[in-house]
């Protein structure tokens, strides 16, 4: 146990967050996402899990340590709904609220079509599968920098 670090962040997650560099993508995936097969194609090459927490809870824990890239427009992205590309389900609204409150990146998440999201995930540094059971609880968050 460490002071000041959310206890849902295990040693593997902390290692990955620390190892990532500016511009690397972190994927937060719901329980329905093909997380294991996609994670095998990432830079880390294996799936990380935080199984007992929702997407919003995991986002909050990660953003307590992780800077979001402010140099690009698509630093925070969400998987777009197939039936309603403009629709934002409650799981995505909850994560948007966390991002707005804990990061310097303001504005709505960029929607990404499902298959394009899979491609972004394959090129990410790592995939963290959350305990989120609601559909479309999948997000990409690009790492920023911490000023000297």
CORFENKA-V695429 format. One record per helix or strand of 2 or more residues. SS is the DSSP state (h for helix, s for strand). FROM is the first residue (numbers start at 1). TO is the last residue. Records with the same first field share a line. If there is no record, write none. Layout:
SS->FROM-TO, FROM-TO
This chain:
h->11-19, 35-39, 55-63, 90-102, 114-122
s->25-29, 48-50, 76-79, 110-112, 126-130, 139-143
